[in-house]
Amino acid sequence: MRTLAGSLLSLEFDRSSVTRVRHLVMVSAQEAGLKGVILEDFVLAVHEAVTNAVRYGSPPRGIAMWREAGVLVAEITDKGPGIPDEALECEETATRFGFGGRGLWLMNRLADLVVRTGAEGTTIRLCVALP
């Protein structure tokens, strides 16, 4: 696992490395200056995106983290079939979604969320202001 110049974290992952990725995200976010509840919320949001990429996406799956103008950014990518519109449009959580949906709902509440998705894959970008 290597880190690209200027980035805090950049690597490919699979099901077997989800726990390690969560740990690396935590360490990278701490090094960027996050702490306390903001750190915990951001790590959880990123973990949800990583888990969704493993569960619904296809390889290659990747994560990159970097600082940008007072913001910490995590971008998670996969080459899966994309996220169905009904999962993206869901405003409220429920006890059960046909496709899932709680992960996206949670990500959107814990960080600033941008989703690009389609037949060629999905990119989830999560951002949080740095202290």
N, C-alpha and C positions, 0 to 999 in steps of 0.2 A: 504494500500500500504506500503510494507516494503522494506527496503534496506538491502541487504546481506552484511556481513562483507567484507570490502575491496572494495566494489563497491560504485559508486556514486548514482546509481539508478538501481532497479531491480523490475519489476512488470509485471503483465498481463494487457492487455487493450482490449477494444472493441470500437465500433463506438461511444458510448456515452462518452468515456473518451479521445478522440483524442485531444481536446483543452487542457485538464488538462495535458496530457502527453507532449504536446509541451511546456507548461509552466515549467514543471519539468525538461525537457531537457535543457531549457534555463538557469534555476537556477543552475543545475548541471554543465553545461559547464562553466558558470561564476565562480562557485566555483573552478573548475579545472584550471582556469586562462585564458580562452578565453575572448576576448573582441572585440568590433568594428565589422568590416566587416567579419573577420574570424568567430566570434561568430554567426553572422547573417547567414552566408553561411552554417555553420555546422548545426545549428538548422533547417534551411530550408531543407537540405539534409535528416536529420533524420525524419523530418515531412513528407517528400515525401515517405520514406520507411514505416512509420507508416500508412499513408493513403493507400498506396498500399496493406499493409497487411490486412487492414480492407476491402478494396474494392474487392480484388482478393483472399485473403487467407481465411482459416477457423480457428476457435478456436482450441486450445488455441493460442493466440497471445501474444508475450512478448517482452519486451525491457530490456536491461541491458546496463549500461555505467560504464566504469572504466578507470583508468590511467594505462598505460603500457609503460615503457621505453621512456618517453618523448612524448608520444602520448595519445590522448584522443580517446577512442574506444566506439562506440555505436553499439550494435548488436540487430537486430530486427528479430524475428522469427514468423513463422506461420505454420500451418499444412495443407495448401492448396494443390492444384494440381500441383504446380510448375509453373515456368515462361516459356512460349514457347520460343524455340530457336530463332525464328525470332525477338522477342522483345529484347533478350540478344545481338544479333548480330548487332543491328542497331547502326551505327556510327554517323549518323546525325539526327538532329531533323527535323520534318516536321510539317505541320499544323494539320495532322491527322494520327494516327496509328490505325490499326485494333484492336490491343489489348491494346493500350495505348502507352507507351514507353517514353513519355517525362519525366516522373518521374525518370526512370533509367538513361536516358541521363543527366538529371540535377544533380542527385546524383553523377554521375561519374565526373562531372566537378567541383563540390563544395567540394568534399572530396575524399580520397582514398577509392575505392569501391571494395569489394570482395563479390561475389554472389555464394552461394551453393544452388542449387535448384533441385527438382526432384518430383516424385509422392508422396513422403511422407512429402513435405513441402519445405519451403524456409527460408534461413538465409541470411540476408543482414548485412554485417559488414562495417561500415563507420569509417574512421580514419582521424585524423587531428593532425599535430604536435602542441605540447604545446609550448607556448612562454618561 
